[in-house]
Amino acid sequence: MAERLVKTMKEDYIAFMPKPNIRTALHNLAVAIEHYNENHPHSALGYRSPREYRRQRVTLT
């Protein structure tokens, strides 16, 4: 699972980010992680984002 996350981050986010310095790179990485958790659909979660999946689980319990 962790390997897939790293691959997705590299292929879908980091490859397209400007990285002129460490500060910008870290900021862009934080933005990418936020997007990944909030918007990126996952097949294992029924094509929902991790946060959407968690919200629905909390609502059901």
Secondary structure by P-SEA (a helix, b strand, c coil): caaaaaaaaacccccccccccaaaaaaaaaaaaaaaaccbbbcccccccaaaaaaaaaaac
